[in-house]
Amino acid sequence: MKSYIFILLTFITLGAKAQTDTTKKVNIADTLKKDLFTAPDTVKHLHSRTASMIPPIAMISYGAGTFAIHPLRRFDKWIYREAIEHNPTPSTKMENVIQYSPVALVYGLNLVGVHGKNTFIDRTLIYVLAQGMMGASVFSLKHLTHRLRPDNSDFLSFPSGHTSNAFVGAEFMAQELGDKSIAYSVIGYGLGTTTGILRIYHQDHWLSDVIAGAGFGILSTKAAYLLYPYIRNRLFKAGREKEKNRDVPADLKKKDGNSSILLPSYQNGAVGLQFAMQF
């Protein structure tokens, strides 16, 4: 496990260095000024909407299925026994820190000039929205399902909160930086997976808790990226116009500039013309 984490951290370092080597020297003060005080009228919509929701929903369904499907529950317990027998992890719970690594990397890379698809304000609000949806669903289910943890410490096992949080960050990193390089998505999901594995090895969660937790994290972030543009764009006049005309062909959209019209008129037996101009 230690060698796996070392390789992952080395990969992160090399990936960030490769990106910054191809970028001009960045003034951090200018970067912060631009990122904090420049807000576009609109934010981009999430594209692959329906299809992108299927994998996290399947992961949540798998976790929920262990409450009714006995072979899945037996598989949980078999994984637990294997983890106890071959436990290579230290007693310190590194996942308490690793779960926040993807989010920290997004903001850290932005400081050195690797910009995501959204500004600081927009991506932060998206992250807060994702965390809100994840927290409401995960912590409600913990009390509703009342599943005992593997170490018998309490009845808040399902789903894994640490894993949910880690995968909120993983999907957040993939959304913000994945278009620049697939390496960022791999790094984020690698850190999320590491968090889940450590939760199993430290006897805090069953496998199904971790799989469902990952699903909730991914789904919450995708939902936040799906919903936020509609919320954000409605707050600004230019955004409302773009939302209104989003599906209108380009040649039919209203263009800025002056317009005029000349119409014939007839009043009290007199024929004439009426001219109007809009600035």
Rosetta silent file (secondary structure, phi, psi, omega in degrees, C-alpha in Angstrom):
SEQUENCE: MKSYIFILLTFITLGAKAQTDTTKKVNIADTLKKDLFTAPDTVKHLHSRTASMIPPIAMISYGAGTFAIHPLRRFDKWIYREAIEHNPTPSTKMENVIQYSPVALVYGLNLVGVHGKNTFIDRTLIYVLAQGMMGASVFSLKHLTHRLRPDNSDFLSFPSGHTSNAFVGAEFMAQELGDKSIAYSVIGYGLGTTTGILRIYHQDHWLSDVIAGAGFGILSTKAAYLLYPYIRNRLFKAGREKEKNRDVPADLKKKDGNSSILLPSYQNGAVGLQFAMQF
SCORE:     score description
SCORE:     0.000 S_00000001
   1 L     0.000  -40.907  179.203    0.000    0.000    0.000 S_00000001
   2 H   -61.500  -42.902  179.942    2.837    2.405    0.826 S_00000001
   3 H   -65.516  -35.625  178.443    4.467    1.776   -2.563 S_00000001
   4 H   -62.863  -45.165 -179.307    1.094    2.316   -4.289 S_00000001
   5 H   -66.756  -38.272  178.722    0.638    5.699   -2.592 S_00000001
   6 H   -62.435  -44.969  178.617    4.247    6.673   -3.387 S_00000001
   7 H   -61.556  -42.085 -179.414    3.731    5.864   -7.078 S_00000001
   8 H   -63.459  -44.239  179.768    0.474    7.813   -7.115 S_00000001
   9 H   -67.123  -36.071  175.645    2.056   10.883   -5.505 S_00000001
  10 H   -62.821  -41.365  178.851    5.010   10.673   -7.928 S_00000001
  11 H   -62.229  -40.474  178.314    2.551   10.567  -10.825 S_00000001
  12 H   -62.321  -45.691 -178.727    0.796   13.655   -9.469 S_00000001
  13 H   -62.564  -46.288  179.687    4.096   15.531   -9.203 S_00000001
  14 H   -64.157  -39.642  179.379    5.205   14.580  -12.710 S_00000001
  15 H   -63.318  -43.948  179.880    1.793   15.441  -14.166 S_00000001
  16 H   -67.276  -39.220 -179.847    1.774   18.879  -12.598 S_00000001
  17 H   -66.075  -40.658  179.246    5.388   19.535  -13.642 S_00000001
  18 H   -62.109  -38.080  179.993    4.673   18.511  -17.239 S_00000001
  19 H   -69.446  -44.949 -176.529    1.762   20.911  -17.378 S_00000001
  20 H   -73.524  -26.875  177.901    3.634   23.855  -15.851 S_00000001
  21 H   -64.471  -29.097 -178.779    6.724   23.274  -18.004 S_00000001
  22 L   -92.327    3.671 -179.001    4.640   23.984  -21.096 S_00000001
  23 L  -110.921  145.223  177.893    3.122   27.106  -19.551 S_00000001
  24 L   -65.226  157.798  179.431    4.712   30.536  -19.389 S_00000001
  25 L   -56.477  130.709 -171.697    5.905   31.799  -16.029 S_00000001
  26 L  -105.342  134.131  171.323    2.846   32.739  -14.047 S_00000001
  27 L   -87.931  113.890 -174.047    2.416   35.706  -11.760 S_00000001
  28 H   -62.790  -37.649  179.570    0.377   34.303   -8.869 S_00000001
  29 H   -62.542  -42.467  178.528   -1.019   37.719   -7.926 S_00000001
  30 H   -66.381  -38.575  178.651   -2.287   38.260  -11.478 S_00000001
  31 H   -61.436  -46.269  179.443   -3.739   34.765  -11.544 S_00000001
  32 H   -63.737  -42.278 -179.542   -5.642   35.343   -8.305 S_00000001
  33 H   -61.162  -46.298 -179.404   -6.887   38.747   -9.461 S_00000001
  34 H   -65.819  -41.522 -175.180   -8.175   37.357  -12.737 S_00000001
  35 H   -73.186  -36.618 -175.257   -9.696   34.277  -11.140 S_00000001
  36 H   -83.163  -32.989 -170.128  -11.363   36.023   -8.207 S_00000001
  37 H  -112.881    3.148  176.569  -12.685   39.164   -9.846 S_00000001
  38 L  -112.112  114.349 -179.820  -13.513   38.057  -13.390 S_00000001
  39 L  -123.872  124.049  178.494  -16.859   36.290  -13.703 S_00000001
  40 L   -71.174  163.397  179.255  -18.404   35.390  -17.074 S_00000001
  41 L   -67.468  -32.404 -177.431  -22.076   36.014  -17.790 S_00000001
  42 L  -135.461  163.839  171.698  -22.746   32.295  -18.158 S_00000001
  43 L  -119.693  155.862 -175.740  -21.182   28.954  -17.301 S_00000001
  44 L   -70.487  148.380  176.864  -20.998   25.924  -19.556 S_00000001
  45 L   -86.800  149.085  174.713  -23.627   23.208  -19.387 S_00000001
  46 L   -70.857  131.777 -172.358  -22.729   19.605  -18.646 S_00000001
  47 L   -85.251  -73.747 -173.864  -22.974   17.713  -21.910 S_00000001
  48 L   -69.695   77.600 -168.680  -23.322   13.914  -21.546 S_00000001
  49 H   -70.941  -65.478 -172.874  -26.191   14.263  -19.102 S_00000001
  50 H   -67.062  -48.993 -175.857  -28.164   11.022  -18.956 S_00000001
  51 H   -61.505  -35.893 -176.680  -25.402    8.574  -19.823 S_00000001
  52 H   -70.085  -17.190 -179.704  -22.978   10.059  -17.300 S_00000001
  53 H   -85.524  -16.187 -173.652  -25.410    9.367  -14.458 S_00000001
  54 H   -64.851  -49.317 -178.653  -25.677    5.616  -15.124 S_00000001
  55 H   -58.956  -47.478  179.147  -22.368    4.406  -13.532 S_00000001
  56 H   -65.424  -34.212  176.957  -22.851    6.180  -10.164 S_00000001
  57 H   -65.024  -38.773  177.506  -26.498    5.089  -10.006 S_00000001
  58 H   -64.282  -38.102  179.051  -25.358    1.492  -10.658 S_00000001
  59 H   -66.213  -42.127  177.343  -22.805    1.786   -7.832 S_00000001
  60 H   -64.491  -40.953  179.856  -25.452    3.057   -5.412 S_00000001
  61 H   -63.407  -38.668  176.863  -27.802    0.275   -6.514 S_00000001
  62 H   -60.613  -48.199 -179.808  -25.115   -2.328   -5.842 S_00000001
  63 H   -60.578  -44.316  179.696  -24.608   -1.010   -2.323 S_00000001
  64 H   -65.611  -31.824 -178.664  -28.330   -0.907   -1.622 S_00000001
  65 H   -64.335  -22.532 -178.945  -28.688   -4.419   -3.027 S_00000001
  66 L   -70.187  -12.879  176.692  -26.580   -5.879   -0.226 S_00000001
  67 L   -78.916  -19.533 -176.641  -29.463   -5.269    2.174 S_00000001
  68 L  -121.235  -26.367 -175.730  -31.652   -7.726    0.251 S_00000001
  69 L  -100.877  106.924 -171.535  -29.347   -9.921   -1.842 S_00000001
  70 H   -64.402  -38.502  177.311  -27.565  -12.326    0.488 S_00000001
  71 H   -59.413  -36.332  177.600  -24.727  -13.404   -1.878 S_00000001
  72 H   -66.163  -39.115  179.213  -23.651   -9.756   -2.155 S_00000001
  73 H   -68.201  -37.756  177.100  -23.647   -9.423    1.621 S_00000001
  74 H   -64.706  -34.871  177.283  -21.604  -12.625    1.955 S_00000001
  75 H   -65.000  -38.757  173.518  -19.119  -11.160   -0.531 S_00000001
  76 H   -52.544  -49.033 -175.107  -18.842   -8.103    1.755 S_00000001
  77 H   -71.580  -31.622  176.130  -17.863  -10.330    4.646 S_00000001
  78 H   -66.581  -43.425  176.830  -15.414  -12.341    2.547 S_00000001
  79 H   -60.632  -40.085  178.953  -13.630   -9.128    1.492 S_00000001
  80 H   -61.067  -45.372 -179.795  -13.543   -8.083    5.142 S_00000001
  81 H   -63.951  -40.329  177.895  -11.883  -11.355    6.184 S_00000001
  82 H   -64.154  -39.514  179.293   -9.312  -11.033    3.388 S_00000001
  83 H   -64.483  -38.700  178.419   -8.553   -7.467    4.430 S_00000001
  84 H   -66.197  -40.674 -176.232   -7.981   -8.572    8.032 S_00000001
  85 H   -71.608  -36.640 -175.465   -5.718  -11.416    6.943 S_00000001
  86 L  -117.408   42.278 -175.294   -3.618   -9.373    4.491 S_00000001
  87 L   -76.060  108.083 -179.105   -3.754   -5.939    6.094 S_00000001
  88 L   -98.674    2.838 -170.204   -0.677   -3.992    4.861 S_00000001
  89 L   -90.341  149.646  176.079   -1.787   -0.555    6.031 S_00000001
  90 L   -72.576  166.259 -178.147   -0.407    1.436    8.982 S_00000001
  91 L   -71.145  -27.399  178.438   -2.599    2.255   11.959 S_00000001
  92 L   -67.459  138.766 -175.420   -2.641    5.968   11.102 S_00000001
  93 L   -92.859   85.795 -178.513   -5.659    6.846    8.985 S_00000001
  94 L   -63.340  -23.468 -178.015   -4.114    8.567    5.961 S_00000001
  95 H   -64.883  -19.515  176.708   -7.509    8.657    4.264 S_00000001
  96 H   -62.642  -27.788  177.822   -8.501   11.498    6.578 S_00000001
  97 H   -97.275  -43.455 -175.126   -6.123   13.660    4.529 S_00000001
  98 H   -59.416  -32.256 -177.188   -6.199   11.879    1.151 S_00000001
  99 L   -60.436  -24.746 -179.322   -9.961   12.410    0.794 S_00000001
 100 L   -95.986   -4.779 -174.042   -9.365   16.159    0.357 S_00000001
 101 H   -60.549  -43.954 -179.327   -6.397   15.829   -2.030 S_00000001
 102 H   -59.202  -42.269  179.441   -8.281   16.103   -5.362 S_00000001
 103 H   -65.900  -43.790  178.991   -9.923   19.395   -4.336 S_00000001
 104 H   -60.732  -37.758  179.272   -6.651   20.762   -2.966 S_00000001
 105 H   -66.117  -39.215  179.399   -4.930   19.863   -6.239 S_00000001
 106 H   -59.159  -47.979 -178.267   -7.531   21.717   -8.331 S_00000001
 107 H   -73.220  -35.454  178.296   -6.986   24.949   -6.397 S_00000001
 108 H   -67.029  -43.905  178.699   -3.220   24.440   -6.114 S_00000001
 109 H   -64.768  -33.125  177.843   -2.783   23.825   -9.834 S_00000001
 110 H   -62.524  -37.301  179.996   -4.850   26.922  -10.560 S_00000001
 111 H   -62.718  -31.362 -179.115   -2.343   28.998   -8.561 S_00000001
 112 L   -96.241   11.522  171.905    0.501   27.842  -10.823 S_00000001
 113 L   103.298    3.380  177.343   -1.437   28.580  -13.998 S_00000001
 114 L   -94.975   95.404 -172.719   -3.332   25.357  -14.749 S_00000001
 115 L   -88.098  142.992  174.761   -6.854   26.767  -15.047 S_00000001
 116 L   -86.626 -170.369 -176.270  -10.053   24.739  -14.950 S_00000001
 117 L   -77.840  -17.679 -178.351  -13.219   25.338  -16.925 S_00000001
 118 L  -123.411  158.981  176.300  -14.723   27.686  -14.304 S_00000001
 119 L   -74.150  170.840 -178.179  -13.520   30.677  -12.295 S_00000001
 120 H   -53.552  -48.086 -176.622  -12.790   30.479   -8.568 S_00000001
 121 H   -64.000  -48.641 -177.465  -16.253   31.708   -7.576 S_00000001
 122 H   -64.209  -47.842 -177.831  -18.177   29.420   -9.936 S_00000001
 123 H   -67.618  -32.543  177.870  -16.214   26.255   -9.217 S_00000001
 124 H   -66.987  -42.192  178.041  -16.353   26.919   -5.467 S_00000001
 125 H   -66.138  -36.818  175.996  -20.139   27.319   -5.564 S_00000001
 126 H   -63.152  -44.055  179.978  -20.407   24.153   -7.653 S_00000001
 127 H   -63.516  -42.158  178.171  -18.291   22.293   -5.102 S_00000001
 128 H   -62.968  -41.333  177.891  -20.406   23.618   -2.214 S_00000001
 129 H   -62.412  -43.381  178.787  -23.582   22.551   -4.047 S_00000001
 130 H   -63.333  -43.480  179.063  -22.133   19.064   -4.633 S_00000001
 131 H   -63.545  -38.262  179.051  -21.093   18.758   -0.994 S_00000001
 132 H   -63.169  -45.207  179.663  -24.552   19.844    0.144 S_00000001
 133 H   -67.421  -41.326  179.192  -26.303   17.207   -1.963 S_00000001
 134 H   -64.176  -47.626 -177.818  -23.809   14.515   -0.977 S_00000001
 135 H   -61.779  -43.324 -179.027  -23.985   15.341    2.729 S_00000001
 136 H   -62.662  -41.276 -177.518  -27.782   15.431    2.830 S_00000001
 137 H   -76.248  -46.789 -174.739  -28.115   12.048    1.111 S_00000001
 138 H   -66.845  -48.582 -174.351  -25.210   10.185    2.735 S_00000001
 139 H   -75.998  -22.833  171.588  -25.737   11.229    6.349 S_00000001
 140 H   -69.187  -43.567 -179.640  -29.496   10.717    6.132 S_00000001
 141 H   -66.210  -34.297  178.224  -28.952    7.185    4.866 S_00000001
 142 H   -55.650  -41.272 -178.880  -26.440    6.428    7.608 S_00000001
 143 H   -80.948  -30.094 -179.201  -29.174    6.910   10.195 S_00000001
 144 H   -75.161  -41.993 -175.509  -31.913    5.262    8.133 S_00000001
 145 H   -79.011  -31.993  173.227  -30.024    2.077    7.220 S_00000001
 146 L    55.806   47.636  179.974  -28.510    1.603   10.696 S_00000001
 147 L   -92.742  135.499 -179.978  -25.783   -0.789    9.494 S_00000001
 148 L   -73.878  135.312  176.683  -23.122   -1.905   11.975 S_00000001
 149 L   -69.232  158.195  178.366  -19.526   -1.084   11.048 S_00000001
 150 L   -59.345  -31.309 -179.832  -17.044   -3.962   10.665 S_00000001
 151 L   -89.486    6.634  177.424  -15.243   -2.868   13.841 S_00000001
 152 L    63.235   22.895 -175.918  -18.587   -2.724   15.750 S_00000001
 153 L   -78.116  -35.457  177.547  -17.970    0.901   16.725 S_00000001
 154 L  -163.051 -176.820 -178.053  -21.405    2.246   15.677 S_00000001
 155 L  -109.615   42.133 -178.250  -24.363    1.760   13.328 S_00000001
 156 L  -122.101   41.635 -172.462  -23.382    4.416   10.747 S_00000001
 157 L   -79.572  -38.701 -171.712  -21.601    2.221    8.224 S_00000001
 158 L  -107.016  128.991  -10.838  -23.666    2.681    5.042 S_00000001
 159 L   -88.836  178.630 -177.671  -22.609    4.497    2.934 S_00000001
 160 L   -76.573  118.136  179.448  -18.986    5.567    3.449 S_00000001
 161 H   -70.429  -41.102  178.156  -18.769    9.304    4.095 S_00000001
 162 H   -59.588  -45.154 -178.479  -15.000    9.499    3.547 S_00000001
 163 H   -67.186  -39.934  176.878  -15.325    7.758    0.190 S_00000001
 164 H   -58.963  -46.090 -179.775  -18.256    9.961   -0.840 S_00000001
 165 H   -63.022  -42.576 -179.420  -16.234   13.055   -0.010 S_00000001
 166 H   -63.356  -38.135 -178.176  -13.178   11.758   -1.877 S_00000001
 167 H   -82.454  -20.793  166.536  -15.199   11.031   -5.013 S_00000001
 168 H   -59.743  -46.397  178.329  -16.912   14.420   -4.898 S_00000001
 169 H   -65.966  -38.798 -179.423  -13.363   15.767   -5.183 S_00000001
 170 H   -63.307  -47.190  179.520  -12.365   13.217   -7.819 S_00000001
 171 H   -68.941  -34.948  175.634  -15.285   14.084  -10.112 S_00000001
 172 H   -59.234  -45.315  178.541  -14.729   17.794   -9.364 S_00000001
 173 H   -65.599  -40.541  179.012  -11.124   17.441  -10.565 S_00000001
 174 H   -65.226  -40.660  179.953  -12.213   15.490  -13.640 S_00000001
 175 H   -67.099  -42.876 -175.157  -14.831   18.116  -14.542 S_00000001
 176 H   -77.324  -39.367 -170.964  -12.495   21.080  -14.067 S_00000001
 177 H  -119.413   -7.139 -176.384   -9.252   19.716  -15.522 S_00000001
 178 L   -61.549  -28.276  178.901  -10.157   16.539  -17.419 S_00000001
 179 L   -70.202  -23.976  179.243  -10.461   18.410  -20.721 S_00000001
 180 L   -78.128  -40.939  178.918   -6.806   19.471  -20.447 S_00000001
 181 L  -163.082  139.202  178.136   -5.481   15.961  -19.844 S_00000001
 182 H   -65.656  -18.847 -179.757   -6.968   12.605  -18.910 S_00000001
 183 H   -59.190  -35.552 -179.787   -4.152   12.345  -16.359 S_00000001
 184 H   -66.263  -38.033  176.824   -6.023   14.708  -14.042 S_00000001
 185 H   -66.293  -41.539  179.177   -9.098   12.469  -14.081 S_00000001
 186 H   -62.968  -43.163  179.405   -6.915    9.408  -13.411 S_00000001
 187 H   -62.417  -48.371 -178.595   -5.192   11.177  -10.504 S_00000001
 188 H   -60.546  -47.301 -179.158   -8.489   12.297   -8.939 S_00000001
 189 H   -71.528  -28.436  175.122  -10.130    8.898   -9.230 S_00000001
 190 H   -65.377  -41.557  177.580   -6.939    7.204   -8.041 S_00000001
 191 H   -67.233  -37.910  176.620   -7.007    9.262   -4.852 S_00000001
 192 H   -63.993  -43.184  179.119  -10.707    8.498   -4.386 S_00000001
 193 H   -64.748  -40.089  177.433  -10.090    4.774   -4.832 S_00000001
 194 H   -59.024  -42.476  178.284   -7.181    4.904   -2.377 S_00000001
 195 H   -59.750  -46.431 -179.542   -9.483    6.470    0.217 S_00000001
 196 H   -62.522  -42.629  179.856  -12.066    3.711   -0.246 S_00000001
 197 H   -62.679  -42.888 -179.932   -9.483    0.921    0.001 S_00000001
 198 H   -65.264  -32.984  177.654   -8.064    2.365    3.203 S_00000001
 199 H   -65.288  -34.715  177.563  -11.555    2.554    4.743 S_00000001
 200 H   -71.747  -47.278 -177.292  -11.952   -1.182    4.151 S_00000001
 201 H   -65.507  -28.541  178.558   -8.478   -2.076    5.463 S_00000001
 202 L   -88.976   10.499  174.364   -9.007    0.002    8.589 S_00000001
 203 L    62.296   27.868  177.806  -12.259   -1.918    9.274 S_00000001
 204 L   -90.135  -24.412 -175.176  -14.390    1.224    9.079 S_00000001
 205 L  -147.953  154.411  169.373  -16.551    0.049    6.162 S_00000001
 206 L   -81.239  161.989  178.832  -17.737   -2.915    4.152 S_00000001
 207 H   -55.641  -43.765 -177.889  -16.989   -3.062    0.431 S_00000001
 208 H   -65.240  -31.581  175.684  -20.610   -2.183   -0.436 S_00000001
 209 H   -61.681  -42.997 -177.104  -20.425    0.902    1.816 S_00000001
 210 H   -69.669  -43.265 -179.770  -17.423    2.124   -0.149 S_00000001
 211 H   -63.556  -45.078  178.669  -18.923    1.390   -3.589 S_00000001
 212 H   -65.486  -39.488  177.896  -22.168    3.167   -2.713 S_00000001
 213 H   -60.224  -43.324  176.988  -20.237    6.065   -1.166 S_00000001
 214 H   -60.814  -42.164  179.102  -18.266    6.514   -4.372 S_00000001
 215 H   -61.352  -43.330  178.708  -21.517    6.490   -6.331 S_00000001
 216 H   -64.495  -39.319  179.196  -23.062    9.190   -4.144 S_00000001
 217 H   -63.899  -46.650 -179.591  -19.956   11.350   -4.475 S_00000001
 218 H   -65.905  -46.240 -177.254  -19.816   11.105   -8.260 S_00000001
 219 H   -63.195  -41.087 -179.654  -23.564   11.534   -8.711 S_00000001
 220 H   -62.494  -41.073 -178.904  -23.711   14.592   -6.426 S_00000001
 221 H   -71.087  -42.344  176.912  -20.934   16.342   -8.340 S_00000001
 222 H   -61.946  -40.716  178.353  -22.383   15.532  -11.749 S_00000001
 223 H   -64.176  -38.001  178.791  -25.765   16.785  -10.568 S_00000001
 224 H   -64.323  -42.408  178.525  -24.150   19.994   -9.296 S_00000001
 225 H   -68.923  -27.068  177.912  -22.515   20.621  -12.673 S_00000001
 226 H   -75.626  -41.985 -174.606  -25.836   19.890  -14.346 S_00000001
 227 H   -84.352  -36.246 -171.477  -27.931   22.196  -12.133 S_00000001
 228 H   -57.666  -42.882  179.457  -25.535   25.049  -11.417 S_00000001
 229 H   -56.892  -37.880  178.930  -25.537   26.622  -14.920 S_00000001
 230 H   -66.190  -39.842  178.736  -29.327   27.011  -14.794 S_00000001
 231 H   -68.730  -49.705 -175.548  -29.104   28.636  -11.350 S_00000001
 232 H   -64.860  -45.779 -174.977  -26.087   30.811  -12.179 S_00000001
 233 H   -68.786  -25.140  178.538  -27.194   31.951  -15.616 S_00000001
 234 L   -73.203  -16.247 -176.517  -30.588   33.063  -14.302 S_00000001
 235 L   -81.168  -14.725 -176.302  -28.907   35.524  -11.965 S_00000001
 236 L  -124.770  144.440 -176.043  -27.521   37.708  -14.757 S_00000001
 237 H   -59.381  -47.669  179.835  -29.295   39.479  -17.610 S_00000001
 238 H   -62.865  -36.843  178.128  -26.849   38.277  -20.260 S_00000001
 239 H   -66.039  -39.354  179.414  -27.102   34.790  -18.840 S_00000001
 240 H   -64.884  -39.335  178.067  -30.892   34.859  -18.978 S_00000001
 241 H   -63.668  -43.167 -179.257  -30.778   35.948  -22.627 S_00000001
 242 H   -67.747  -37.532  176.677  -28.377   33.151  -23.511 S_00000001
 243 H   -63.136  -42.958 -177.680  -30.491   30.610  -21.634 S_00000001
 244 H   -64.164  -37.577 -175.498  -33.602   31.824  -23.456 S_00000001
 245 L  -103.171   15.788 -173.397  -31.955   31.616  -26.871 S_00000001
 246 L   -60.589  -35.511 -177.154  -29.780   28.562  -26.194 S_00000001
 247 L  -101.432    8.548  179.375  -31.657   26.318  -28.639 S_00000001
 248 L   -86.131  134.169  177.938  -32.372   28.997  -31.258 S_00000001
 249 L   -55.211  148.174 -174.307  -30.350   28.700  -34.515 S_00000001
 250 H   -58.801  -37.571 -177.086  -27.536   31.227  -34.745 S_00000001
 251 H   -74.452   -9.815  179.131  -28.979   32.997  -37.804 S_00000001
 252 H  -104.825   -6.430 -179.235  -32.292   33.599  -35.978 S_00000001
 253 L   -71.990  147.309  179.396  -30.854   34.947  -32.745 S_00000001
 254 L   -67.467  129.448 -179.274  -31.355   38.617  -31.981 S_00000001
 255 L  -103.031  146.693  178.277  -28.217   40.585  -32.796 S_00000001
 256 L   -70.929  151.766  177.387  -27.037   43.699  -30.989 S_00000001
 257 L   132.557 -175.918 -179.397  -27.150   47.035  -32.845 S_00000001
 258 L   -81.953  152.283  174.829  -29.584   49.555  -34.305 S_00000001
 259 E  -139.989  147.482 -179.171  -32.809   48.564  -36.066 S_00000001
 260 E  -141.140  159.393 -179.994  -35.263   50.608  -38.139 S_00000001
 261 E  -147.748  141.849  178.381  -38.590   50.090  -39.874 S_00000001
 262 E  -123.737  121.832 -175.448  -40.578   52.002  -42.546 S_00000001
 263 E  -128.422  142.833  173.407  -44.346   51.375  -42.794 S_00000001
 264 E   -71.494  151.686 -179.793  -47.127   52.859  -44.951 S_00000001
 265 E  -139.177  154.645  177.146  -49.888   54.696  -43.056 S_00000001
 266 E  -141.916  119.270 -177.505  -53.393   55.970  -43.742 S_00000001
 267 E  -147.336  126.695  179.057  -55.113   58.404  -41.409 S_00000001
 268 L    53.735   40.958  176.499  -58.086   60.771  -41.955 S_00000001
 269 L    80.175    3.250 -179.079  -57.969   60.227  -45.703 S_00000001
 270 E  -109.517  132.858  178.811  -54.247   61.013  -45.955 S_00000001
 271 E   -95.260  136.854 -179.987  -51.681   58.448  -47.185 S_00000001
 272 E  -158.780 -168.558  178.821  -48.167   58.639  -45.742 S_00000001
 273 E  -127.427  145.966  175.823  -45.170   56.776  -44.312 S_00000001
 274 E  -118.449  131.645 -178.048  -44.115   56.106  -40.725 S_00000001
 275 E  -119.787  133.223  178.484  -40.448   55.663  -39.808 S_00000001
 276 E  -136.562  141.444  179.310  -39.151   54.221  -36.502 S_00000001
 277 E  -132.503  136.456  176.943  -35.610   53.469  -35.295 S_00000001
 278 E  -112.311  127.486 -178.064  -34.484   51.542  -32.197 S_00000001
 279 L   -97.810    0.000    0.000  -31.046   52.239  -30.740 S_00000001
